[in-house]
């Protein structure tokens, strides 16, 4: 029974580079930036396209944030 449950969990495990949204912690790890910096970006741009709000928790849209980093932050 336990083995079946573990197989079901692995069956739906999606690699980070294929996920549509990432938590702040996972996005910070994926983009190699600090989570404090990422939270600061969220606080400064609460209506940004790269943020999907899940209640009061922000989720980072991976592809949109990649474009944001390429366009906005590469000039800094």
mmCIF file as gemmi writes it, N, C-alpha and C atoms, coordinates in Angstrom:
data_model
loop_
_atom_site.group_PDB
_atom_site.id
_atom_site.type_symbol
_atom_site.label_atom_id
_atom_site.label_alt_id
_atom_site.label_comp_id
_atom_site.label_asym_id
_atom_site.label_entity_id
_atom_site.label_seq_id
_atom_site.pdbx_PDB_ins_code
_atom_site.Cartn_x
_atom_site.Cartn_y
_atom_site.Cartn_z
_atom_site.occupancy
_atom_site.B_iso_or_equiv
_atom_site.pdbx_formal_charge
_atom_site.auth_seq_id
_atom_site.auth_asym_id
_atom_site.pdbx_PDB_model_num
ATOM 1 N N . UNK Axp A 1 ? 0.82 -1.195 0 1 0 ? 1 A 1
ATOM 2 C CA . UNK Axp A 1 ? 0 0 0 1 0 ? 1 A 1
ATOM 3 C C . UNK Axp A 1 ? 0.862 1.257 0 1 0 ? 1 A 1
ATOM 4 N N . UNK Axp A 2 ? 1.885 1.303 0.868 1 0 ? 2 A 1
ATOM 5 C CA . UNK Axp A 2 ? 2.763 2.469 0.945 1 0 ? 2 A 1
ATOM 6 C C . UNK Axp A 2 ? 3.535 2.637 -0.362 1 0 ? 2 A 1
ATOM 7 N N . UNK Axp A 3 ? 3.96 1.52 -0.938 1 0 ? 3 A 1
ATOM 8 C CA . UNK Axp A 3 ? 4.69 1.577 -2.203 1 0 ? 3 A 1
ATOM 9 C C . UNK Axp A 3 ? 3.816 2.175 -3.306 1 0 ? 3 A 1
ATOM 10 N N . UNK Axp A 4 ? 2.532 1.825 -3.328 1 0 ? 4 A 1
ATOM 11 C CA . UNK Axp A 4 ? 1.608 2.379 -4.322 1 0 ? 4 A 1
ATOM 12 C C . UNK Axp A 4 ? 1.466 3.887 -4.16 1 0 ? 4 A 1
ATOM 13 N N . UNK Axp A 5 ? 1.38 4.359 -2.936 1 0 ? 5 A 1
ATOM 14 C CA . UNK Axp A 5 ? 1.251 5.788 -2.678 1 0 ? 5 A 1
ATOM 15 C C . UNK Axp A 5 ? 2.504 6.526 -3.136 1 0 ? 5 A 1
ATOM 16 N N . UNK Axp A 6 ? 3.681 5.986 -2.891 1 0 ? 6 A 1
ATOM 17 C CA . UNK Axp A 6 ? 4.927 6.611 -3.333 1 0 ? 6 A 1
ATOM 18 C C . UNK Axp A 6 ? 5.01 6.674 -4.848 1 0 ? 6 A 1
ATOM 19 N N . UNK Axp A 7 ? 4.538 5.66 -5.53 1 0 ? 7 A 1
ATOM 20 C CA . UNK Axp A 7 ? 4.548 5.657 -6.987 1 0 ? 7 A 1
ATOM 21 C C . UNK Axp A 7 ? 3.618 6.734 -7.531 1 0 ? 7 A 1
ATOM 22 N N . UNK Axp A 8 ? 2.485 6.957 -6.893 1 0 ? 8 A 1
ATOM 23 C CA . UNK Axp A 8 ? 1.553 7.995 -7.333 1 0 ? 8 A 1
ATOM 24 C C . UNK Axp A 8 ? 2.147 9.38 -7.154 1 0 ? 8 A 1
ATOM 25 N N . UNK Axp A 9 ? 2.881 9.599 -6.087 1 0 ? 9 A 1
ATOM 26 C CA . UNK Axp A 9 ? 3.521 10.89 -5.857 1 0 ? 9 A 1
ATOM 27 C C . UNK Axp A 9 ? 4.553 11.151 -6.945 1 0 ? 9 A 1
ATOM 28 N N . UNK Axp A 10 ? 5.386 10.168 -7.255 1 0 ? 10 A 1
ATOM 29 C CA . UNK Axp A 10 ? 6.407 10.319 -8.293 1 0 ? 10 A 1
ATOM 30 C C . UNK Axp A 10 ? 5.775 10.512 -9.667 1 0 ? 10 A 1
ATOM 31 N N . UNK Axp A 11 ? 4.624 9.922 -9.887 1 0 ? 11 A 1
ATOM 32 C CA . UNK Axp A 11 ? 3.947 9.997 -11.17 1 0 ? 11 A 1
ATOM 33 C C . UNK Axp A 11 ? 3.582 11.439 -11.523 1 0 ? 11 A 1
ATOM 34 N N . UNK Axp A 12 ? 3.263 12.265 -10.517 1 0 ? 12 A 1
ATOM 35 C CA . UNK Axp A 12 ? 2.838 13.635 -10.743 1 0 ? 12 A 1
ATOM 36 C C . UNK Axp A 12 ? 3.905 14.662 -10.4 1 0 ? 12 A 1
ATOM 37 N N . UNK Axp A 13 ? 5.119 14.222 -10.127 1 0 ? 13 A 1
ATOM 38 C CA . UNK Axp A 13 ? 6.206 15.143 -9.798 1 0 ? 13 A 1
ATOM 39 C C . UNK Axp A 13 ? 6.706 15.789 -11.088 1 0 ? 13 A 1
ATOM 40 N N . UNK Axp A 14 ? 6.549 17.107 -11.188 1 0 ? 14 A 1
ATOM 41 C CA . UNK Axp A 14 ? 6.913 17.847 -12.391 1 0 ? 14 A 1
ATOM 42 C C . UNK Axp A 14 ? 8.261 18.527 -12.161 1 0 ? 14 A 1
ATOM 43 N N . UNK Axp A 15 ? 9.2 18.423 -13.101 1 0 ? 15 A 1
ATOM 44 C CA . UNK Axp A 15 ? 10.482 19.103 -12.936 1 0 ? 15 A 1
ATOM 45 C C . UNK Axp A 15 ? 10.288 20.62 -12.869 1 0 ? 15 A 1
ATOM 46 N N . UNK Axp A 16 ? 11.139 21.28 -12.134 1 0 ? 16 A 1
ATOM 47 C CA . UNK Axp A 16 ? 11.032 22.722 -11.909 1 0 ? 16 A 1
ATOM 48 C C . UNK Axp A 16 ? 11.022 23.511 -13.217 1 0 ? 16 A 1
ATOM 49 N N . UNK Axp A 17 ? 11.802 23.113 -14.188 1 0 ? 17 A 1
ATOM 50 C CA . UNK Axp A 17 ? 11.879 23.856 -15.449 1 0 ? 17 A 1
ATOM 51 C C . UNK Axp A 17 ? 10.638 23.67 -16.318 1 0 ? 17 A 1
ATOM 52 N N . UNK Axp A 18 ? 9.718 22.799 -15.899 1 0 ? 18 A 1
ATOM 53 C CA . UNK Axp A 18 ? 8.47 22.587 -16.637 1 0 ? 18 A 1
ATOM 54 C C . UNK Axp A 18 ? 7.258 23.187 -15.916 1 0 ? 18 A 1
ATOM 55 N N . UNK Axp A 19 ? 7.459 23.653 -14.687 1 0 ? 19 A 1
ATOM 56 C CA . UNK Axp A 19 ? 6.342 24.189 -13.905 1 0 ? 19 A 1
ATOM 57 C C . UNK Axp A 19 ? 5.956 25.568 -14.408 1 0 ? 19 A 1
ATOM 58 N N . UNK Axp A 20 ? 4.666 25.855 -14.358 1 0 ? 20 A 1
ATOM 59 C CA . UNK Axp A 20 ? 4.149 27.159 -14.777 1 0 ? 20 A 1
ATOM 60 C C . UNK Axp A 20 ? 4.437 28.208 -13.714 1 0 ? 20 A 1
ATOM 61 N N . UNK Axp A 21 ? 4.209 27.86 -12.441 1 0 ? 21 A 1
ATOM 62 C CA . UNK Axp A 21 ? 4.49 28.784 -11.349 1 0 ? 21 A 1
ATOM 63 C C . UNK Axp A 21 ? 5.422 28.136 -10.337 1 0 ? 21 A 1
ATOM 64 N N . UNK Axp A 22 ? 6.14 29.003 -9.623 1 0 ? 22 A 1
ATOM 65 C CA . UNK Axp A 22 ? 7.059 28.558 -8.582 1 0 ? 22 A 1
ATOM 66 C C . UNK Axp A 22 ? 6.774 29.345 -7.31 1 0 ? 22 A 1
ATOM 67 N N . UNK Axp A 23 ? 6.991 28.718 -6.174 1 0 ? 23 A 1
ATOM 68 C CA . UNK Axp A 23 ? 6.909 29.454 -4.919 1 0 ? 23 A 1
ATOM 69 C C . UNK Axp A 23 ? 8.084 30.432 -4.869 1 0 ? 23 A 1
ATOM 70 N N . UNK Axp A 24 ? 8.023 31.38 -3.954 1 0 ? 24 A 1
ATOM 71 C CA . UNK Axp A 24 ? 9.107 32.356 -3.836 1 0 ? 24 A 1
ATOM 72 C C . UNK Axp A 24 ? 10.427 31.643 -3.535 1 0 ? 24 A 1
ATOM 73 N N . UNK Axp A 25 ? 10.394 30.656 -2.652 1 0 ? 25 A 1
ATOM 74 C CA . UNK Axp A 25 ? 11.613 29.937 -2.295 1 0 ? 25 A 1
ATOM 75 C C . UNK Axp A 25 ? 12.184 29.169 -3.489 1 0 ? 25 A 1
ATOM 76 N N . UNK Axp A 26 ? 11.327 28.468 -4.227 1 0 ? 26 A 1
ATOM 77 C CA . UNK Axp A 26 ? 11.8 27.705 -5.385 1 0 ? 26 A 1
ATOM 78 C C . UNK Axp A 26 ? 12.266 28.632 -6.506 1 0 ? 26 A 1
ATOM 79 N N . UNK Axp A 27 ? 11.571 29.753 -6.697 1 0 ? 27 A 1
ATOM 80 C CA . UNK Axp A 27 ? 11.978 30.713 -7.727 1 0 ? 27 A 1
ATOM 81 C C . UNK Axp A 27 ? 13.335 31.323 -7.378 1 0 ? 27 A 1
ATOM 82 N N . UNK Axp A 28 ? 13.544 31.634 -6.114 1 0 ? 28 A 1
ATOM 83 C CA . UNK Axp A 28 ? 14.833 32.195 -5.691 1 0 ? 28 A 1
ATOM 84 C C . UNK Axp A 28 ? 15.962 31.202 -5.965 1 0 ? 28 A 1
ATOM 85 N N . UNK Axp A 29 ? 15.708 29.955 -5.681 1 0 ? 29 A 1
ATOM 86 C CA . UNK Axp A 29 ? 16.704 28.912 -5.931 1 0 ? 29 A 1
ATOM 87 C C . UNK Axp A 29 ? 16.94 28.731 -7.432 1 0 ? 29 A 1
ATOM 88 N N . UNK Axp A 30 ? 15.864 28.692 -8.198 1 0 ? 30 A 1
ATOM 89 C CA . UNK Axp A 30 ? 15.939 28.461 -9.645 1 0 ? 30 A 1
ATOM 90 C C . UNK Axp A 30 ? 16.677 29.603 -10.353 1 0 ? 30 A 1
ATOM 91 N N . UNK Axp A 31 ? 16.391 30.851 -9.951 1 0 ? 31 A 1
ATOM 92 C CA . UNK Axp A 31 ? 16.994 32.006 -10.613 1 0 ? 31 A 1
ATOM 93 C C . UNK Axp A 31 ? 18.282 32.482 -9.943 1 0 ? 31 A 1
ATOM 94 N N . UNK Axp A 32 ? 18.698 31.808 -8.899 1 0 ? 32 A 1
ATOM 95 C CA . UNK Axp A 32 ? 19.935 32.147 -8.183 1 0 ? 32 A 1
ATOM 96 C C . UNK Axp A 32 ? 19.922 33.588 -7.675 1 0 ? 32 A 1
ATOM 97 N N . UNK Axp A 33 ? 18.794 33.973 -7.09 1 0 ? 33 A 1
ATOM 98 C CA . UNK Axp A 33 ? 18.706 35.267 -6.418 1 0 ? 33 A 1
ATOM 99 C C . UNK Axp A 33 ? 18.154 35.02 -5.018 1 0 ? 33 A 1
ATOM 100 N N . UNK Axp A 34 ? 18.399 35.927 -4.122 1 0 ? 34 A 1
ATOM 101 C CA . UNK Axp A 34 ? 17.925 35.762 -2.761 1 0 ? 34 A 1
ATOM 102 C C . UNK Axp A 34 ? 16.417 35.902 -2.662 1 0 ? 34 A 1
ATOM 103 N N . UNK Axp A 35 ? 15.833 35.173 -1.725 1 0 ? 35 A 1
ATOM 104 C CA . UNK Axp A 35 ? 14.385 35.28 -1.572 1 0 ? 35 A 1
ATOM 105 C C . UNK Axp A 35 ? 13.983 36.648 -1.05 1 0 ? 35 A 1
ATOM 106 N N . UNK Axp A 36 ? 14.884 37.327 -0.305 1 0 ? 36 A 1
ATOM 107 C CA . UNK Axp A 36 ? 14.587 38.692 0.145 1 0 ? 36 A 1
ATOM 108 C C . UNK Axp A 36 ? 14.516 39.647 -1.047 1 0 ? 36 A 1
ATOM 109 N N . UNK Axp A 37 ? 15.41 39.484 -1.998 1 0 ? 37 A 1
ATOM 110 C CA . UNK Axp A 37 ? 15.396 40.314 -3.212 1 0 ? 37 A 1
ATOM 111 C C . UNK Axp A 37 ? 14.122 40.058 -4.012 1 0 ? 37 A 1
ATOM 112 N N . UNK Axp A 38 ? 13.739 38.804 -4.118 1 0 ? 38 A 1
ATOM 113 C CA . UNK Axp A 38 ? 12.534 38.447 -4.851 1 0 ? 38 A 1
ATOM 114 C C . UNK Axp A 38 ? 11.291 39.002 -4.159 1 0 ? 38 A 1
ATOM 115 N N . UNK Axp A 39 ? 11.245 38.908 -2.843 1 0 ? 39 A 1
ATOM 116 C CA . UNK Axp A 39 ? 10.115 39.474 -2.098 1 0 ? 39 A 1
ATOM 117 C C . UNK Axp A 39 ? 10.07 40.994 -2.229 1 0 ? 39 A 1
ATOM 118 N N . UNK Axp A 40 ? 11.25 41.625 -2.302 1 0 ? 40 A 1
ATOM 119 C CA . UNK Axp A 40 ? 11.307 43.076 -2.5 1 0 ? 40 A 1
ATOM 120 C C . UNK Axp A 40 ? 10.73 43.441 -3.87 1 0 ? 40 A 1
ATOM 121 N N . UNK Axp A 41 ? 11.076 42.667 -4.902 1 0 ? 41 A 1
ATOM 122 C CA . UNK Axp A 41 ? 10.509 42.888 -6.235 1 0 ? 41 A 1
ATOM 123 C C . UNK Axp A 41 ? 8.989 42.733 -6.222 1 0 ? 41 A 1
ATOM 124 N N . UNK Axp A 42 ? 8.499 41.757 -5.479 1 0 ? 42 A 1
ATOM 125 C CA . UNK Axp A 42 ? 7.059 41.527 -5.375 1 0 ? 42 A 1
ATOM 126 C C . UNK Axp A 42 ? 6.387 42.692 -4.659 1 0 ? 42 A 1
ATOM 127 N N . UNK Axp A 43 ? 7.001 43.143 -3.561 1 0 ? 43 A 1
ATOM 128 C CA . UNK Axp A 43 ? 6.433 44.269 -2.807 1 0 ? 43 A 1
ATOM 129 C C . UNK Axp A 43 ? 6.413 45.551 -3.631 1 0 ? 43 A 1
ATOM 130 N N . UNK Axp A 44 ? 7.456 45.767 -4.441 1 0 ? 44 A 1
ATOM 131 C CA . UNK Axp A 44 ? 7.546 46.973 -5.261 1 0 ? 44 A 1
ATOM 132 C C . UNK Axp A 44 ? 6.632 46.91 -6.487 1 0 ? 44 A 1
ATOM 133 N N . UNK Axp A 45 ? 6.297 45.702 -6.941 1 0 ? 45 A 1
ATOM 134 C CA . UNK Axp A 45 ? 5.483 45.508 -8.148 1 0 ? 45 A 1
ATOM 135 C C . UNK Axp A 45 ? 4.36 44.506 -7.885 1 0 ? 45 A 1
ATOM 136 N N . UNK Axp A 46 ? 3.427 44.817 -6.974 1 0 ? 46 A 1
ATOM 137 C CA . UNK Axp A 46 ? 2.409 43.811 -6.625 1 0 ? 46 A 1
ATOM 138 C C . UNK Axp A 46 ? 1.472 43.432 -7.774 1 0 ? 46 A 1
ATOM 139 N N . UNK Axp A 47 ? 1.387 44.29 -8.795 1 0 ? 47 A 1
ATOM 140 C CA . UNK Axp A 47 ? 0.514 43.988 -9.94 1 0 ? 47 A 1
ATOM 141 C C . UNK Axp A 47 ? 1.295 43.52 -11.164 1 0 ? 47 A 1
ATOM 142 N N . UNK Axp A 48 ? 2.544 43.146 -10.967 1 0 ? 48 A 1
ATOM 143 C CA . UNK Axp A 48 ? 3.384 42.721 -12.085 1 0 ? 48 A 1
ATOM 144 C C . UNK Axp A 48 ? 2.819 41.457 -12.732 1 0 ? 48 A 1
ATOM 145 N N . UNK Axp A 49 ? 3.082 41.331 -14.022 1 0 ? 49 A 1
ATOM 146 C CA . UNK Axp A 49 ? 2.572 40.174 -14.773 1 0 ? 49 A 1
ATOM 147 C C . UNK Axp A 49 ? 3.176 38.854 -14.307 1 0 ? 49 A 1
ATOM 148 N N . UNK Axp A 50 ? 4.376 38.903 -13.72 1 0 ? 50 A 1
ATOM 149 C CA . UNK Axp A 50 ? 5.039 37.656 -13.324 1 0 ? 50 A 1
ATOM 150 C C . UNK Axp A 50 ? 4.537 37.104 -11.991 1 0 ? 50 A 1
ATOM 151 N N . UNK Axp A 51 ? 3.578 37.781 -11.347 1 0 ? 51 A 1
ATOM 152 C CA . UNK Axp A 51 ? 3.056 37.326 -10.059 1 0 ? 51 A 1
ATOM 153 C C . UNK Axp A 51 ? 1.631 36.795 -10.235 1 0 ? 51 A 1
ATOM 154 N N . UNK Axp A 52 ? 1.403 35.616 -9.697 1 0 ? 52 A 1
ATOM 155 C CA . UNK Axp A 52 ? 0.066 35.046 -9.614 1 0 ? 52 A 1
ATOM 156 C C . UNK Axp A 52 ? -0.237 34.919 -8.126 1 0 ? 52 A 1
ATOM 157 N N . UNK Axp A 53 ? -1.246 35.638 -7.666 1 0 ? 53 A 1
ATOM 158 C CA . UNK Axp A 53 ? -1.579 35.622 -6.243 1 0 ? 53 A 1
ATOM 159 C C . UNK Axp A 53 ? -2.491 34.443 -5.936 1 0 ? 53 A 1
ATOM 160 N N . UNK Axp A 54 ? -2.075 33.652 -4.978 1 0 ? 54 A 1
ATOM 161 C CA . UNK Axp A 54 ? -2.868 32.543 -4.464 1 0 ? 54 A 1
ATOM 162 C C . UNK Axp A 54 ? -3.288 32.955 -3.055 1 0 ? 54 A 1
ATOM 163 N N . UNK Axp A 55 ? -4.39 33.685 -2.971 1 0 ? 55 A 1
ATOM 164 C CA . UNK Axp A 55 ? -4.772 34.281 -1.691 1 0 ? 55 A 1
ATOM 165 C C . UNK Axp A 55 ? -3.793 35.406 -1.392 1 0 ? 55 A 1
ATOM 166 N N . UNK Axp A 56 ? -3.059 35.275 -0.309 1 0 ? 56 A 1
ATOM 167 C CA . UNK Axp A 56 ? -2.049 36.284 0.03 1 0 ? 56 A 1
ATOM 168 C C . UNK Axp A 56 ? -0.637 35.811 -0.315 1 0 ? 56 A 1
ATOM 169 N N . UNK Axp A 57 ? -0.538 34.609 -0.911 1 0 ? 57 A 1
ATOM 170 C CA . UNK Axp A 57 ? 0.775 34.056 -1.269 1 0 ? 57 A 1
ATOM 171 C C . UNK Axp A 57 ? 1.083 34.293 -2.733 1 0 ? 57 A 1
ATOM 172 N N . UNK Axp A 58 ? 2.216 34.926 -3.016 1 0 ? 58 A 1
ATOM 173 C CA . UNK Axp A 58 ? 2.585 35.118 -4.419 1 0 ? 58 A 1
ATOM 174 C C . UNK Axp A 58 ? 3.213 33.858 -5.006 1 0 ? 58 A 1
ATOM 175 N N . UNK Axp A 59 ? 2.864 33.562 -6.238 1 0 ? 59 A 1
ATOM 176 C CA . UNK Axp A 59 ? 3.497 32.51 -7.021 1 0 ? 59 A 1
ATOM 177 C C . UNK Axp A 59 ? 4.153 33.204 -8.208 1 0 ? 59 A 1
ATOM 178 N N . UNK Axp A 60 ? 5.337 32.779 -8.572 1 0 ? 60 A 1
ATOM 179 C CA . UNK Axp A 60 ? 6.081 33.407 -9.655 1 0 ? 60 A 1
ATOM 180 C C . UNK Axp A 60 ? 5.842 32.625 -10.946 1 0 ? 60 A 1
ATOM 181 N N . UNK Axp A 61 ? 5.343 33.323 -11.967 1 0 ? 61 A 1
ATOM 182 C CA . UNK Axp A 61 ? 5.187 32.701 -13.281 1 0 ? 61 A 1
ATOM 183 C C . UNK Axp A 61 ? 6.579 32.622 -13.898 1 0 ? 61 A 1
ATOM 184 N N . UNK Axp A 62 ? 7.069 31.418 -14.054 1 0 ? 62 A 1
ATOM 185 C CA . UNK Axp A 62 ? 8.464 31.181 -14.425 1 0 ? 62 A 1
ATOM 186 C C . UNK Axp A 62 ? 8.861 31.852 -15.736 1 0 ? 62 A 1
ATOM 187 N N . UNK Axp A 63 ? 8.156 31.605 -16.808 1 0 ? 63 A 1
ATOM 188 C CA . UNK Axp A 63 ? 8.539 32.16 -18.113 1 0 ? 63 A 1
ATOM 189 C C . UNK Axp A 63 ? 8.418 33.677 -18.157 1 0 ? 63 A 1
ATOM 190 N N . UNK Axp A 64 ? 7.357 34.2 -17.557 1 0 ? 64 A 1
ATOM 191 C CA . UNK Axp A 64 ? 7.156 35.648 -17.547 1 0 ? 64 A 1
ATOM 192 C C . UNK Axp A 64 ? 8.251 36.315 -16.722 1 0 ? 64 A 1
ATOM 193 N N . UNK Axp A 65 ? 8.633 35.688 -15.608 1 0 ? 65 A 1
ATOM 194 C CA . UNK Axp A 65 ? 9.699 36.255 -14.785 1 0 ? 65 A 1
ATOM 195 C C . UNK Axp A 65 ? 11.043 36.178 -15.512 1 0 ? 65 A 1
ATOM 196 N N . UNK Axp A 66 ? 11.27 35.117 -16.284 1 0 ? 66 A 1
ATOM 197 C CA . UNK Axp A 66 ? 12.498 35.033 -17.088 1 0 ? 66 A 1
ATOM 198 C C . UNK Axp A 66 ? 12.587 36.222 -18.041 1 0 ? 66 A 1
ATOM 199 N N . UNK Axp A 67 ? 11.481 36.55 -18.694 1 0 ? 67 A 1
ATOM 200 C CA . UNK Axp A 67 ? 11.46 37.703 -19.604 1 0 ? 67 A 1
ATOM 201 C C . UNK Axp A 67 ? 11.693 39 -18.839 1 0 ? 67 A 1
ATOM 202 N N . UNK Axp A 68 ? 11.081 39.126 -17.67 1 0 ? 68 A 1
ATOM 203 C CA . UNK Axp A 68 ? 11.248 40.315 -16.844 1 0 ? 68 A 1
ATOM 204 C C . UNK Axp A 68 ? 12.721 40.489 -16.465 1 0 ? 68 A 1
ATOM 205 N N . UNK Axp A 69 ? 13.346 39.42 -16.057 1 0 ? 69 A 1
ATOM 206 C CA . UNK Axp A 69 ? 14.764 39.484 -15.67 1 0 ? 69 A 1
ATOM 207 C C . UNK Axp A 69 ? 15.616 39.869 -16.882 1 0 ? 69 A 1
ATOM 208 N N . UNK Axp A 70 ? 15.345 39.26 -18.023 1 0 ? 70 A 1
ATOM 209 C CA . UNK Axp A 70 ? 16.112 39.564 -19.233 1 0 ? 70 A 1
ATOM 210 C C . UNK Axp A 70 ? 15.975 41.024 -19.649 1 0 ? 70 A 1
ATOM 211 N N . UNK Axp A 71 ? 14.763 41.553 -19.585 1 0 ? 71 A 1
ATOM 212 C CA . UNK Axp A 71 ? 14.515 42.906 -20.073 1 0 ? 71 A 1
ATOM 213 C C . UNK Axp A 71 ? 14.839 43.988 -19.04 1 0 ? 71 A 1
ATOM 214 N N . UNK Axp A 72 ? 14.372 43.825 -17.828 1 0 ? 72 A 1
ATOM 215 C CA . UNK Axp A 72 ? 14.457 44.886 -16.826 1 0 ? 72 A 1
ATOM 216 C C . UNK Axp A 72 ? 15.725 44.841 -15.988 1 0 ? 72 A 1
ATOM 217 N N . UNK Axp A 73 ? 16.084 43.659 -15.53 1 0 ? 73 A 1
ATOM 218 C CA . UNK Axp A 73 ? 17.167 43.578 -14.556 1 0 ? 73 A 1
ATOM 219 C C . UNK Axp A 73 ? 18.549 43.431 -15.185 1 0 ? 73 A 1
ATOM 220 N N . UNK Axp A 74 ? 18.62 43.08 -16.442 1 0 ? 74 A 1
ATOM 221 C CA . UNK Axp A 74 ? 19.937 42.919 -17.071 1 0 ? 74 A 1
ATOM 222 C C . UNK Axp A 74 ? 20.618 44.266 -17.28 1 0 ? 74 A 1
ATOM 223 N N . UNK Axp A 75 ? 19.841 45.353 -17.324 1 0 ? 75 A 1
ATOM 224 C CA . UNK Axp A 75 ? 20.409 46.685 -17.521 1 0 ? 75 A 1
ATOM 225 C C . UNK Axp A 75 ? 20.971 47.272 -16.231 1 0 ? 75 A 1
ATOM 226 N N . UNK Axp A 76 ? 20.609 46.681 -15.103 1 0 ? 76 A 1
ATOM 227 C CA . UNK Axp A 76 ? 21.056 47.217 -13.801 1 0 ? 76 A 1
ATOM 228 C C . UNK Axp A 76 ? 22.482 46.847 -13.519 1 0 ? 76 A 1
